């Protein structure tokens, strides 16, 4: 997966956690995400659960993306469930 973003545009992503049976309830989960250029941190993203029962949340960057390098950046999303299980998505590119 790759997201296209022009420098200076707002970064906002709506997402949903599902499995083959449908949405997963993410009540109480901790969601974290970072944008990286190689090993260098570019930005921490803010996750907000918008509909826990439906597995829905948003990821946003509070600030301007105009300071981000203009190149292919890496990102993934980490979930920590209520029972402490930590799982990450595949890396995607911005």
C-alpha positions in Angstrom: 0.0 0.0 0.0 1.2 3.5 -0.8 -0.4 6.8 0.2 0.2 9.9 -1.9 0.7 13.2 0.1 1.8 16.5 -1.2 4.2 18.5 1.0 2.3 20.8 3.3 -1.0 18.9 3.0 -2.8 17.6 6.1 -2.1 14.0 6.9 -5.2 12.2 8.0 -6.0 8.5 7.6 -9.2 6.7 8.5 -8.8 3.0 9.2 -10.6 -0.1 10.4 -9.4 -3.2 12.2 -11.1 -6.3 10.8 -10.7 -10.1 10.4 -12.4 -12.4 8.0 -15.5 -12.4 10.3 -15.8 -8.6 10.2 -14.8 -5.7 12.4 -12.9 -6.2 15.7 -13.9 -4.3 18.8 -10.9 -2.1 19.7 -12.3 -0.7 23.0 -9.4 0.1 25.3 -6.7 -0.7 22.7 -3.6 1.5 22.4 -2.7 2.5 18.8 0.6 4.1 17.9 2.2 5.0 14.6 5.3 6.8 13.3 6.5 8.0 10.0 10.2 7.3 9.3 12.8 8.0 6.8 15.0 5.0 7.1 15.7 4.8 10.9 15.1 8.6 11.4 11.9 9.6 13.0 9.9 12.1 10.9 6.7 12.3 12.9 4.6 10.6 15.6 1.0 10.2 14.5 -2.0 10.7 16.8 -4.5 7.9 16.9 -8.1 8.5 17.9 -10.6 5.6 18.2 -13.7 6.9 16.5 -16.0 3.8 16.7 -14.5 1.1 18.9 -17.2 -1.5 18.4 -16.8 -1.2 14.6 -12.9 -1.2 14.8 -12.7 2.3 13.4 -10.0 4.9 14.2 -8.2 7.8 12.7 -4.5 8.7 12.4 -3.5 12.3 12.1 -0.4 14.4 12.2 -0.8 17.6 14.2 1.3 20.1 12.4 2.5 20.8 8.9 3.9 18.1 6.6 5.9 20.8 4.9 8.9 19.9 7.1 8.7 16.2 6.0 11.4 15.0 3.5 10.0 14.9 0.0 10.7 11.2 -0.7 9.3 7.7 0.0 8.7 7.5 3.8 7.9 4.3 5.8 5.0 3.9 8.2 3.3 1.1 10.1 0.7 1.0 12.9 1.1 -0.8 16.2 -1.9 -2.2 18.2 -1.7 -3.1 21.9 -4.8 -5.1 22.9 -6.4 -5.1 26.3 -4.6 -8.4 27.2 -1.2 -6.9 26.3 -0.7 -8.5 22.9 1.2 -6.3 20.5 0.8 -6.6 16.8 1.9 -4.3 13.9 0.7 -3.8 10.4 2.9 -4.4 7.4 5.0 -1.4 6.5 3.4 1.0 4.0 4.8 3.9 2.2 3.9 7.6 2.0 
